[in-house]
Amino acid sequence: RDEVVKFLKQCISMDIRTVVIVHGRGERSNPPALMKSFVSSWLQQIKEVQCVHSAQRFHGGSGAVYVLLRKSADKKLENRERHQKRLG
């Protein structure tokens, strides 16, 4: 869990908003896909995570998830200013 949180904080600090987390399929574990359940649960608890979706097959399929991170306050302000100039 700590590694996932640390990774997401690094992404946020570098203004990376879309990431892929590969957790593996857990085919050989008993019960299967335990890590997938944990990762899904952890991501729901992190306020910076906007949404999570299963990855496309070529990005890992059921062994990975896409994570969309919320915009930082700086990026929101930057966006607001950019769009305000167009309107005004």
C-alpha atoms as one frame of an Amber mdcrd trajectory, in Angstrom:
protein
   0.000   0.000   0.000   2.767   2.411   0.910   4.453   1.925  -2.471   1.212
   2.666  -4.338   0.653   5.857  -2.328   4.282   6.916  -2.802   4.055   6.290
  -6.564   0.855   8.329  -6.885   2.327  11.220  -4.871   5.329  11.270  -7.218
   2.989  11.364 -10.209   0.995  14.219  -8.691   4.148  16.212  -7.965   5.188
  15.823 -11.626   1.669  16.719 -12.884   1.142  13.242 -14.334  -2.606  12.637
 -14.313  -3.002   9.242 -15.968  -1.081   6.151 -14.864  -1.220   2.382 -15.244
  -0.723   0.236 -12.163   0.150  -3.387 -12.915  -0.873  -5.587 -10.008  -0.757
  -8.923 -11.835  -3.516 -11.452 -12.326  -2.748 -13.694  -9.383  -3.454 -16.856
 -11.368  -1.159 -18.994  -9.223  -2.213 -17.561  -5.872  -4.893 -18.908  -3.607
  -7.334 -17.166  -3.518  -6.729 -15.702  -6.989  -6.586 -11.952  -7.717  -6.067
 -10.965  -4.087  -3.695  -8.109  -4.981  -6.230  -6.730  -7.477  -8.795  -6.453
  -4.681  -6.323  -4.759  -2.369  -5.192  -2.242  -5.006  -8.793  -1.416  -5.886
  -9.643  -0.856  -2.237  -6.567   1.308  -1.619  -7.215   3.483  -4.656 -10.786
   4.200  -3.517  -9.402   5.580  -0.246  -7.026   8.077  -1.888  -8.741  11.449
  -2.417  -6.441  12.414  -5.309  -7.741   9.462  -7.360 -10.571  10.589  -9.603
 -11.383   7.212 -11.152 -10.051   3.704 -11.749 -10.745   1.435 -14.722  -9.563
  -1.973 -15.890  -6.766  -1.717 -18.435  -6.983  -2.650 -22.103  -5.561  -6.049
 -22.969  -2.381  -4.561 -24.495  -1.727  -2.627 -21.246  -2.100  -5.665 -18.985
  -5.804  -6.457 -19.166  -7.215  -7.839 -15.922  -3.735  -7.624 -14.387  -3.628
  -3.810 -14.492  -5.737  -0.703 -13.941  -5.783   2.814 -15.328  -5.819   5.511
 -12.659  -6.916   9.076 -13.392  -5.637  11.586 -10.842  -7.324  14.873  -9.965
  -5.852  18.171 -11.139  -3.657  20.020  -8.708  -4.853  23.399  -7.430  -2.168
  25.085  -9.564  -3.361  23.350 -12.727  -6.988  24.249 -11.974  -6.032  27.909
 -11.587  -3.934  27.792 -14.755  -6.873  26.319 -16.669  -9.284  28.909 -15.286
  -6.978  31.747 -16.300  -6.449  30.320 -19.775 -10.182  29.966 -20.429 -10.989
  33.340 -18.870  -8.708  35.070 -21.389 -10.618  33.490 -24.253 -13.976  34.569
 -22.873 -13.011  38.111 -21.888
